[in-house]
Amino acid sequence: MILSKIISIAAVLPLCISCLNTQVFSESTEPTLLDISQFTVMDENLVHLGASHLNDASVLFDEQDKVPESPSNTAVDKDVFEGTNKSKNWKPNQQAEYGEDSFYIDFGANYIITGICYLDTNGVNEWKVESGEPFNWNEILSFSTDSYMSWQGKKITDASPTRYLRFSAGCGDSGISELAIYGYKISELSDEQRLKTSAKPSGSSKTNLSSGGRVGFNTFIDDPITSIFAAGNVREYHNLNWLIDSDGKIKFTQGSWGDMDSYYASMKDQNISIIPCFQGGSSYIYGGTDYPEIAVPKDADTLDPESYTLHAQAMYQVAARYGNNPDVDPDTLNVADSKKATAGLGLLSALENCNEPNKSWSGKANYYTPYELAAMCSADYDGHEGTIPNAGVKNADPGFKLAMGGLVGTSTMLDYLSEMKLWFDYNRTDGKFAVDIINVHIGPDEYNPESSDFSEKIHSIQNWINENAPGTELWISEYDVPMNDCVIEGVDNHENEVYQLKYAQRLTRTCLVAIKNDVDRITKFQLRDEQSGVYADSGLVTYKGQWDKKTAWYYISCMTSVLENADFCDDLSHDGAAVYRFKDRVTGEIIDCVWSPTNEEKVINDFSMSVGDSEYAYLTVPSQYAEGTTKNLEIIDGNITVDVTETPVYITYSASEKNVVNGKGYYIRPVDICLSENKETEICDLSAAPSDATLNQFYRMFDEPDTMPEFIYSNTSLLSKPDTNVNRSDITCYADLGSTYCITGFGIYDTYGTGKFSVYDANTDALIWSSDMGGYMYRNISMIAESAPTNKLKIVKGGGDLNELAIYGYAVSDKAISGDVNADGKFNIADAVMMQKWLLCSGNLTDWKAGDLFKDNIIDIYDLCLMKRMLIEK
């Protein structure tokens, strides 16, 4: 019987072979009202959906019990008709620049559609009905809504089987409040059809940042590293028009204020992961100065990946230069003349190709539809499967990742992603969701992030990823927190201590909730305040040029410091306290983050926690130090107690005693300076100017210490300008620090000219830091990787003028010293030899703890350098 029906249907319907292949056909071919609730209905014009005066396509199917029996019989009972809502028409958009309104239905099987009925209410609009596959539609019906308050029916003859049905109408009020669709299922989907829209796993592995590495904020290329270093990762706002010059070449230097090579290198030096966001449009791409954000030439087809060729080729250049593939064909590099063409610098692992592509407030020229963004992503990902030459990040570096621009508006976010996937399904032969990182802008909607809908939002996106593009990373690239309850009329929020404290608490807790929910990155909008306007309070530091650090900066910095190498393990919240447990990747130590998840200034006194098998416990709290303040906790009967507040604090459990250092960026003033290494010439103790003119030049570098920050990251806006100038070239002196220090940075008040300024460890002649003296009338504060311990510096000044020099670091505690790694009861050169062999993986340490001179549970080159320094002094 089934076979006969197949034959009879095949005789009259133009079925494709793929639809006939291994399909089970319906027993009944009688048209019936289709139950739309069983299908997927998707509006395609999402730009303003969610506004209270607009209605999505669901309103067309919300009274299906009141529709006509069939297109041939549109009569309904009078009471039923009068009880049907006729005032709520489908109306997803009212701005004509966004094009026609449309929606499609995915039946999830193959259907024959035999007709429709629609409740024509008021107004005249032109409708079109199409079947077939997305982006290859076939029109099967068109009509005008030229009736008034009545049901109309339309039959469809000679219909082909279809999985999809698409409806479109002119922009504005559709004129229809209810729609009924009639037909019957003819077959299940073929294997080919199912594969077409199946989930496609991401081809890349996750970055796997530590918990501290996942937390960061948005910056600009001219933000100082002394403000940025609090981040575990950074999103850099970078205008696309800065990147591409008027000849279409890529500029990796933006005038005198932004060198991308050095900026990204400084991030890497601080172990900060960075993703540049290339936002906005380009005059070169568009072909004019009044360019839109959609990155195609004027009048180009925005649904065609090839239209995004110039954009995708620019993304290729960034990935080639800053990725990890040194073997990029040099003939493909397109670099502006001021920069050397090079590849594989290893400074970036990902880029973001736009910002807020679905923003609804800036006009169609700056709004990407889901299909347009998918087309651009396909080009930016791999040159649309290699069809565009020298384009796409994957063709420059297969391991490089593409992050899509951060989506806004949670009400349509998942629909937007689903329609991007639809484009990929039907426009790429591999069907891959051509994005490595899905990027959204979301945050908590309540004062307590833990009880807000923040976790729910995250879970909904993660569920979508798991079902549609498994393995794709999730990045919250902008978030903020509500603060209306802390505003005091007439008081500047910057001067409102309660506001600043609550802001710091809520930002930190939002990050912790995101980490718990396995968000791969979360970056705060933004590092710095705007000078005025709606974003005047949105930063962790004050406005550009001032950069004074707020309480929130110290809270975020403390968190990223403590959790730098830690991974989230478990939520152990109990007895009214939030307790998130982490484990350090390097030391294996357990770290508990504890706070009260409330907004009532609650304190849980004497909150008790077990230390397990650990012998020591250390409490770290946010403070005036970037890394927080740490102290030893007393352990009684295997427990410690802390007073828990709404500020997250961190408890680290350790098997061994730590050498606690609070404040690793103090200003260090030498005890004396001398032109000769062995102090055979005049010695200046900096209390007064020396007689030697050359030595006096170095005295001037240290004669106004109050003009330089107390800490390397201290605020500078209230500091006065130094007066005494240093202008001699090619001079050298030695600075005795008086004690042994680890150096963490330097500051120069740079004035005129350029040249070279270098600082060496005077004991080993190892270069610690150098500068090209390229600044002008400002404090150039440079952070460096911690130096090996030293007590003496060699300072070499070439060309260029300056007013003042500042040295930053911290003293090495005597408590850290041991060194008898061979456990022979003596500390001598044999211990250094054993330590060096161990570091080269060719030896063993008899006493491991004795080699940990810094008492940080790690033996590394710094311990060896300190050991050698100690032996030299001995």
Sequence and secondary structure as in RCSB ss.txt:
>XXXX:A:sequence
MILSKIISIAAVLPLCISCLNTQVFSESTEPTLLDISQFTVMDENLVHLGASHLNDASVLFDEQDKVPESPSNTA
VDKDVFEGTNKSKNWKPNQQAEYGEDSFYIDFGANYIITGICYLDTNGVNEWKVESGEPFNWNEILSFSTDSYMS
WQGKKITDASPTRYLRFSAGCGDSGISELAIYGYKISELSDEQRLKTSAKPSGSSKTNLSSGGRVGFNTFIDDPI
TSIFAAGNVREYHNLNWLIDSDGKIKFTQGSWGDMDSYYASMKDQNISIIPCFQGGSSYIYGGTDYPEIAVPKDA
DTLDPESYTLHAQAMYQVAARYGNNPDVDPDTLNVADSKKATAGLGLLSALENCNEPNKSWSGKANYYTPYELAA
MCSADYDGHEGTIPNAGVKNADPGFKLAMGGLVGTSTMLDYLSEMKLWFDYNRTDGKFAVDIINVHIGPDEYNPE
SSDFSEKIHSIQNWINENAPGTELWISEYDVPMNDCVIEGVDNHENEVYQLKYAQRLTRTCLVAIKNDVDRITKF
QLRDEQSGVYADSGLVTYKGQWDKKTAWYYISCMTSVLENADFCDDLSHDGAAVYRFKDRVTGEIIDCVWSPTNE
EKVINDFSMSVGDSEYAYLTVPSQYAEGTTKNLEIIDGNITVDVTETPVYITYSASEKNVVNGKGYYIRPVDICL
SENKETEICDLSAAPSDATLNQFYRMFDEPDTMPEFIYSNTSLLSKPDTNVNRSDITCYADLGSTYCITGFGIYD
TYGTGKFSVYDANTDALIWSSDMGGYMYRNISMIAESAPTNKLKIVKGGGDLNELAIYGYAVSDKAISGDVNADG
KFNIADAVMMQKWLLCSGNLTDWKAGDLFKDNIIDIYDLCLMKRMLIEK
>XXXX:A:secstr
 HHHHHHHHHHHS   HHHHTT    S    EE  GGGSEEEES  TTTTSTT B GGGGGS GGGS SBTTB  
  HHHHHTS  S   B    GGG  EEEEEEEEEEEEEEEEEEEE SS  EEEEEEEETTEEEEEEEEE  S SE
EEEEE  S   EEEEEEEE SS  SEEEEEEEEEEEE   HHHHHHTS    SS      TGGGEEEEE TTS H
HHHTT SEEEEEEEHHHHB TTS B SEETTTEEHHHHHHHHHHTT EEEEEEES  HHHHTSSS  SS S TT 
 TT GGGGHHHHHHHHHHHHHHSS TT  GGG  B TTS         SEEE  S TT SSS GGG   HHHHHH
HHHHHHHHHHHTSTT SHHHH TT EEE   B  HHHHHHHHHHHHHHHHHHSTT     SEEEEE   SSSSGG
GSSHHHHHHHHHHHHHHHSTT EEEEEE     GGG  TTS GGG HHHHHHHHHHHHHHHHHHHHTT SEEEES
 SB  SSSTTTT SSB STTT  B HHHHHHHHHHHHTTTEEEEEE  BTTBEEEEEEETTT  EEEEEE   SS
   EEEEEEE TT SEEEEEE  SSTT EEEEE  BTTEEEEEE SS EEEEEESS     S S EEE  SEEES
STTS S EE SSS  SSHHHHHHHHHSS GGGS SBTTS  TT       B   SEEEEEEEEEEEEEEEEEEEE
 S    EEEEETTT  EEEEE     SEEEEEE      EEEEEEEE SS EEEEEEEEEE  GGG    TT SS
  SHHHHHHHHHHHTTS   SSHHHH TT SS   HHHHHHHHHHHHH 
